[in-house]
Amino acid sequence: MYRVFESLDELVTILEEARGLPMTSSCVVPRGDVLDLLDEIRDALPGELDDAQDVLDRRDEIIGTAEHQAEQLASKARLEAQQIAADADAETDRRLADATARAERMVAEGRAEYESVVARSKAEADRMIQAGREAFEAAVEEGRIEQARLVSQTEVVQAAHVESARILDATAEEAARQRKECDEYVDGKLREFEDLLAHVLRTVGKGRTHLRATMNGAGAGVVPFDYRG
């Protein structure tokens, strides 16, 4: 580029020193020198100017191509964002279905455990009540026998009745105690299940919150999707 400016300065000097024609604003310049300087200027100009001119000539075509490519990229990005959102929805539904199925299974297991414990406790209580009744009846029978043998000894008969009543009361108290322990055990199991179910629901809620944040980010621009809860 320095040679270009130098040649232009020489050309200006030739024009300034050229002999003028009388009565006109024209002048006489050495054609060969001027042409040589012009050739030097043309040769010294960088090739990038031609490339720039080509770009200017093809400006509309280049802009149109760029706009078309930009629209294609935007359309592709929209499709990818929609696919990511659809995949995220499907994953959310699957996780929610899994959590629901697990919760239902745990509820069913808890109910079955509760019913089993209640059934065993009831059977044990019935058995103890039956044993108490049999013991009472045996005591009564023994009292009758003793009464028959000792008709005149009223105190012995009364003692037998008192002992029989005591045995029956003790049996009833033991059955009530075991039933209370059974109820407390079942209540503890249900409380543990309630805590576990609450934890599962909190985990699902956190997953959905993270998913919504990820979906909002995908709407603003295409980003890699990583759903790991």
Backbone hydrogen bonds, N-H to C=O, Kabsch-Sander energy under -0.5 kcal/mol:
donor,donor_aa,acceptor,acceptor_aa,energy
5,F,1,M,-1.8
6,E,2,Y,-2.2
7,S,3,R,-2.4
8,L,4,V,-2.3
9,D,5,F,-2.3
10,E,6,E,-2.0
11,L,7,S,-2.3
12,V,8,L,-2.4
13,T,9,D,-2.2
14,I,10,E,-2.4
15,L,11,L,-2.1
16,E,12,V,-2.5
17,E,13,T,-2.2
18,A,14,I,-0.8
19,R,28,V,-0.9
21,L,26,S,-2.2
24,T,21,L,-1.7
28,V,19,R,-3.0
29,V,27,C,-0.6
31,R,29,V,-0.7
34,V,30,P,-2.2
35,L,31,R,-2.8
36,D,32,G,-2.4
37,L,33,D,-2.4
38,L,34,V,-2.5
39,D,35,L,-2.5
40,E,36,D,-2.5
41,I,37,L,-2.6
42,R,38,L,-2.6
43,D,39,D,-2.7
44,A,40,E,-2.2
45,L,41,I,-1.3
49,L,46,P,-1.4
50,D,47,G,-0.6
51,D,47,G,-1.8
52,A,48,E,-2.9
53,Q,49,L,-2.3
54,D,50,D,-2.5
55,V,51,D,-2.3
56,L,52,A,-2.5
57,D,53,Q,-2.7
58,R,54,D,-2.0
59,R,56,L,-1.2
62,I,58,R,-2.8
63,I,59,R,-3.0
64,G,60,D,-2.7
65,T,61,E,-2.4
66,A,62,I,-2.7
67,E,63,I,-2.8
68,H,64,G,-2.4
69,Q,65,T,-2.7
70,A,66,A,-2.7
71,E,67,E,-2.5
72,Q,68,H,-2.4
73,L,69,Q,-2.6
74,A,70,A,-2.7
75,S,71,E,-2.7
76,K,72,Q,-2.5
77,A,73,L,-2.7
78,R,74,A,-2.5
79,L,75,S,-2.4
80,E,76,K,-2.6
81,A,77,A,-2.6
82,Q,78,R,-2.6
83,Q,79,L,-2.4
84,I,80,E,-2.7
85,A,81,A,-2.6
86,A,82,Q,-2.5
87,D,83,Q,-2.8
88,A,84,I,-2.7
89,D,85,A,-2.5
90,A,86,A,-2.5
91,E,87,D,-2.7
92,T,88,A,-2.7
93,D,89,D,-2.8
94,R,90,A,-2.4
95,R,91,E,-2.7
96,L,92,T,-2.9
97,A,93,D,-2.6
98,D,94,R,-2.6
99,A,95,R,-2.8
100,T,96,L,-2.7
101,A,97,A,-2.8
102,R,98,D,-2.6
103,A,99,A,-2.6
104,E,100,T,-2.8
105,R,101,A,-2.5
106,M,102,R,-2.6
107,V,103,A,-2.6
108,A,104,E,-2.6
109,E,105,R,-2.6
110,G,106,M,-2.9
111,R,107,V,-2.8
112,A,108,A,-2.6
113,E,109,E,-2.7
114,Y,110,G,-2.7
115,E,111,R,-3.0
116,S,112,A,-2.5
117,V,113,E,-2.7
118,V,114,Y,-3.0
119,A,115,E,-2.6
120,R,116,S,-2.7
121,S,117,V,-2.9
122,K,118,V,-2.9
123,A,119,A,-2.6
124,E,120,R,-2.7
125,A,121,S,-2.9
126,D,122,K,-3.1
127,R,123,A,-2.5
128,M,124,E,-2.6
129,I,125,A,-2.9
130,Q,126,D,-2.9
131,A,127,R,-2.7
132,G,128,M,-2.9
133,R,129,I,-2.9
134,E,130,Q,-2.9
135,A,131,A,-2.7
136,F,132,G,-2.9
137,E,133,R,-3.4
138,A,134,E,-3.0
139,A,135,A,-2.8
140,V,136,F,-3.2
141,E,137,E,-3.0
142,E,138,A,-2.9
143,G,139,A,-2.5
144,R,140,V,-2.7
145,I,141,E,-2.7
146,E,142,E,-2.9
147,Q,143,G,-3.0
148,A,144,R,-3.1
149,R,145,I,-2.3
150,L,146,E,-3.1
151,V,148,A,-0.6
153,Q,150,L,-1.3
154,T,152,S,-1.1
156,V,153,Q,-0.7
157,V,153,Q,-1.2
158,Q,154,T,-2.3
159,A,155,E,-2.2
160,A,156,V,-2.0
161,H,157,V,-2.1
162,V,158,Q,-2.5
163,E,159,A,-2.6
164,S,160,A,-2.5
165,A,161,H,-2.5
166,R,162,V,-2.3
167,I,163,E,-2.5
168,L,164,S,-2.3
169,D,165,A,-2.5
170,A,166,R,-2.6
171,T,167,I,-2.3
172,A,168,L,-2.4
173,E,169,D,-2.5
174,E,170,A,-2.4
175,A,171,T,-2.3
176,A,172,A,-2.2
177,R,173,E,-2.4
178,Q,174,E,-2.4
179,R,175,A,-2.3
180,K,176,A,-2.2
181,E,177,R,-2.4
182,C,178,Q,-2.4
183,D,179,R,-2.4
184,E,180,K,-2.5
185,Y,181,E,-2.4
186,V,182,C,-2.6
187,D,183,D,-2.5
188,G,184,E,-2.2
189,K,185,Y,-2.1
190,L,186,V,-2.5
191,R,187,D,-2.2
192,E,188,G,-2.3
193,F,189,K,-2.4
194,E,190,L,-2.5
195,D,191,R,-2.2
196,L,192,E,-2.3
197,L,193,F,-2.7
198,A,194,E,-2.3
199,H,195,D,-2.2
200,V,196,L,-2.4
201,L,197,L,-2.4
202,R,198,A,-2.3
203,T,199,H,-2.4
204,V,200,V,-2.4
205,G,201,L,-2.5
206,K,202,R,-2.5
207,G,203,T,-2.2
208,R,204,V,-2.3
209,T,205,G,-2.4
210,H,206,K,-2.6
211,L,207,G,-2.2
212,R,208,R,-2.6
213,A,209,T,-2.1
214,T,210,H,-2.2
215,M,211,L,-2.8
216,N,212,R,-2.4
217,G,213,A,-1.9
218,A,214,T,-2.1
219,G,215,M,-1.7
220,A,216,N,-1.2
221,G,217,G,-1.2
223,V,221,G,-0.5
228,R,226,D,-0.9
